[in-house]
Structures are given as structure tokens and as C-alpha cells.
Amino acid sequence: MAKKTYVVTGGAGFIGSHIATRLIQDGQTVRIVDNMLTGKQENLDYLQSLGGDLSIHRVSITEFETLHPVFEGAEVIFHQAALASVPLSVETPLETHAHCVTGTLHVLKAAQETGVRRVVYAASSAAYGDQEGEFKLETMTPAPISPYGAAKLAAEYYCKVFNECYDLETVALRYFNVFGARQDPNSHYAAVIPKFITLMLQGKRPVIFGDGQQSRDFTYIDNVVHGNLLAAEAPDAAGQMMNLATGGQVSLNELVTMLNKVLEIDVAAIHDAPRAGDILHSRANIDKAADLLDFAPIVTFEEGLRRTVAWYKANMESS
């Protein structure tokens, strides 16, 4: 793999820092863009500890003029920066729009003006909303039910338009419930797996909003990194949107059962009222990614869950 320059927006965040890790390990030049609104200094410290060709730019995608100097000479931008929370978007839709839509438009325009070849965009399964059917298919008409879902979809459309109008290659990857090491468990809006693991390691009962039958296509982080790297190069992917997941399905009740087994404990969940904007079932069909990217999951859900538990266990013990 020849050495190239890559930009990772949101590189101090969970997914962005994992993509940056892989690029550094592959000997690439990596530039991080992050305003640290939700990014973590610990993630940047970890990336710097790898000793690669890394530069960190504490700028915001909401400030257009700050992006050009960072993008100059870059081959590919992995655009991960966003306010990635459904509950937060319900509370603050204007802020979500500013970061997810306007910020993405800034990234695309700056990329086009500086000669970047391709932008790989972190789209979201939230674009589908709560549609019927066993699998979420790219041919479905989008039907988001939260401001976050609407914002991620609007930015996805901007990606396609820039591919059509401005000769900037774009690929939109609709993520499904990504999990793994370094995901923040402490936020009120934290994803379910890190939150449940952290609580259960402390002997506390996790809270499920609803009856627990709601299900997700939980996707371990290594699969997402793998898909992003494929999307950066696949010739037939330009201008396309596709699901990036495993094609599996795990209910929240099953998740608690599996965590109890991995942790060798017996903690029952607490059930609370359902939350506005939450989707009942979300499972991906990944045939399009298999076809265009030659993508297949490289780590199973069960193995990913074991690795994730081990990471949180080690870090809670050392903190």
C-alpha cells in the first residue's frame, strides 16, 4: 500500500480514532480534524503513542475556512465528525443540523476545492426509520423519525450531489450500531453496549427503554474500519450509498443475557418507558457492500463482544 495522506474528521472520536489507528499502523500520513466537542483527549494520546506520521488539527467542520489548510494534498477524507445521538438531536435539532448537515457541506466543498479524490462519509441506518421488513435495504424510501436521522440523510444527499455535480468521488456508508473499545460509556446519550458493560461490571442493573424485544445489527468496530478502507479504493463505489453492518440481529434482552455469560455474573435489566425517536428493529442487508466493496464481516458479534468486554474490564481496573 503506497503512502498517501488521509484526513479523518472526528478523529478523536470512537470510530474516527479506530480508522486513524489502522491508517497509522499501515504507515500512512494521517491528519485529524476534531473540535473536541465530543472527541476524547485519551484517543488522541493513544494515536500519538503509535509514533506514526500524524498531525492533529483542533478545528471545527462548522467553520469552513479552517478546513482548506488541512485538506490540501490529501487523497481521501474519512468524514466521521457529527453529533451522533438520537436523544440529543431531539433536544437540540439546530445544533445537530449545524454539525451533521452544514458541517458535511463544508467538508465536501473544501474537499472539492483542494483536489481531494474521495470522501467516505459515515452515514447512518437512522435514515431508514422504523420501517417494516426483516432487513433494511438501500432500495427502501428513507423515513427518518428523529432529527439525527434526517440530518444524516440530508448530508448523504449532499455527498451524492457532489459526486454528480463537482467530480468529487463520494461513498456513503450507513452504519448500524457500531461498538467496541474506546466508546464513551458515561454520556447520558451513550450507546447501549458500552453503557451496559460498564454498569454490569459494577454490579449495577442496566436500563432498557421498552420491553427489550427491540433489536439491532450490532457491528464490531473492526468491521467498520475494514469497510471504510475498502470504500476508499473500490472503483465502483463512487457516488453510491450502502449499508455497513453484519446482517445479524440481537435483541436488547439477548444482549443482557450474553453479557451476563461473558462476565460470568447474573444481573437483570430494569425496564423503563420507551424513548421518543428510538427504532424498534434495525437489521441490515449487506449484499450491496459485498458486491461493490467485496465486503464481508471479519469479526463476529460474539467475538467482538468478548473483545469489548475485555477492554472495558482492563481499563476499569487500571483507572
Secondary structure in CASP SS format (residue, H / E / C, confidence):
PFRMAT SS
TARGET T0000
AUTHOR 0000-0000-0000
METHOD secondary structure of the structure
MODEL  1
M C 1.00
A C 1.00
K C 1.00
K C 1.00
T E 1.00
Y E 1.00
V E 1.00
V E 1.00
T E 1.00
G C 1.00
G C 1.00
A C 1.00
G C 1.00
F H 1.00
I H 1.00
G H 1.00
S H 1.00
H H 1.00
I H 1.00
A H 1.00
T H 1.00
R H 1.00
L H 1.00
I H 1.00
Q H 1.00
D C 1.00
G C 1.00
Q C 1.00
T E 1.00
V E 1.00
R E 1.00
I E 1.00
V E 1.00
D C 1.00
N C 1.00
M C 1.00
L C 1.00
T C 1.00
G C 1.00
K C 1.00
Q H 1.00
E H 1.00
N H 1.00
L H 1.00
D H 1.00
Y H 1.00
L H 1.00
Q H 1.00
S H 1.00
L C 1.00
G C 1.00
G C 1.00
D E 1.00
L E 1.00
S E 1.00
I E 1.00
H E 1.00
R C 1.00
V C 1.00
S C 1.00
I C 1.00
T C 1.00
E C 1.00
F H 1.00
E H 1.00
T H 1.00
L C 1.00
H H 1.00
P H 1.00
V H 1.00
F H 1.00
E C 1.00
G C 1.00
A C 1.00
E C 1.00
V E 1.00
I E 1.00
F E 1.00
H E 1.00
Q C 1.00
A C 1.00
A C 1.00
L C 1.00
A C 1.00
S C 1.00
V H 1.00
P H 1.00
L H 1.00
S H 1.00
V H 1.00
E H 1.00
T C 1.00
P H 1.00
L H 1.00
E H 1.00
T H 1.00
H H 1.00
A H 1.00
H H 1.00
C H 1.00
V H 1.00
T H 1.00
G H 1.00
T H 1.00
L H 1.00
H H 1.00
V H 1.00
L H 1.00
K H 1.00
A H 1.00
A H 1.00
Q H 1.00
E H 1.00
T C 1.00
G C 1.00
V C 1.00
R C 1.00
R E 1.00
V E 1.00
V E 1.00
Y E 1.00
A E 1.00
A E 1.00
S E 1.00
S H 1.00
A H 1.00
A H 1.00
Y H 1.00
G C 1.00
D C 1.00
Q C 1.00
E C 1.00
G C 1.00
E C 1.00
F C 1.00
K E 1.00
L C 1.00
E C 1.00
T C 1.00
M C 1.00
T C 1.00
P C 1.00
A C 1.00
P C 1.00
I C 1.00
S C 1.00
P H 1.00
Y H 1.00
G H 1.00
A H 1.00
A H 1.00
K H 1.00
L H 1.00
A H 1.00
A H 1.00
E H 1.00
Y H 1.00
Y H 1.00
C H 1.00
K H 1.00
V H 1.00
F H 1.00
N H 1.00
E H 1.00
C H 1.00
Y C 1.00
D C 1.00
L C 1.00
E E 1.00
T E 1.00
V E 1.00
A E 1.00
L E 1.00
R E 1.00
Y E 1.00
F C 1.00
N C 1.00
V E 1.00
F E 1.00
G C 1.00
A C 1.00
R C 1.00
Q C 1.00
D C 1.00
P C 1.00
N C 1.00
S C 1.00
H C 1.00
Y C 1.00
A C 1.00
A C 1.00
V H 1.00
I H 1.00
P H 1.00
K H 1.00
F H 1.00
I H 1.00
T H 1.00
L H 1.00
M H 1.00
L H 1.00
Q C 1.00
G C 1.00
K C 1.00
R C 1.00
P C 1.00
V E 1.00
I E 1.00
F E 1.00
G C 1.00
D C 1.00
G C 1.00
Q C 1.00
Q C 1.00
S E 1.00
R E 1.00
D C 1.00
F C 1.00
T E 1.00
Y E 1.00
I H 1.00
D H 1.00
N H 1.00
V H 1.00
V H 1.00
H H 1.00
G H 1.00
N H 1.00
L H 1.00
L H 1.00
A H 1.00
A H 1.00
E H 1.00
A C 1.00
P H 1.00
D H 1.00
A H 1.00
A C 1.00
G C 1.00
Q E 1.00
M E 1.00
M E 1.00
N E 1.00
L E 1.00
A C 1.00
T C 1.00
G C 1.00
G C 1.00
Q C 1.00
V E 1.00
S E 1.00
L H 1.00
N H 1.00
E H 1.00
L H 1.00
V H 1.00
T H 1.00
M H 1.00
L H 1.00
N H 1.00
K H 1.00
V H 1.00
L H 1.00
E C 1.00
I C 1.00
D C 1.00
V C 1.00
A C 1.00
A C 1.00
I E 1.00
H E 1.00
D E 1.00
A C 1.00
P C 1.00
R C 1.00
A C 1.00
G C 1.00
D C 1.00
I C 1.00
L C 1.00
H E 1.00
S E 1.00
R C 1.00
A E 1.00
N C 1.00
I C 1.00
D H 1.00
K H 1.00
A H 1.00
A H 1.00
D H 1.00
L H 1.00
L H 1.00
D C 1.00
F C 1.00
A C 1.00
P C 1.00
I C 1.00
V C 1.00
T C 1.00
F H 1.00
E H 1.00
E H 1.00
G H 1.00
L H 1.00
R H 1.00
R H 1.00
T H 1.00
V H 1.00
A H 1.00
W H 1.00
Y H 1.00
K H 1.00
A H 1.00
N H 1.00
M H 1.00
E H 1.00
S H 1.00
S C 1.00
END
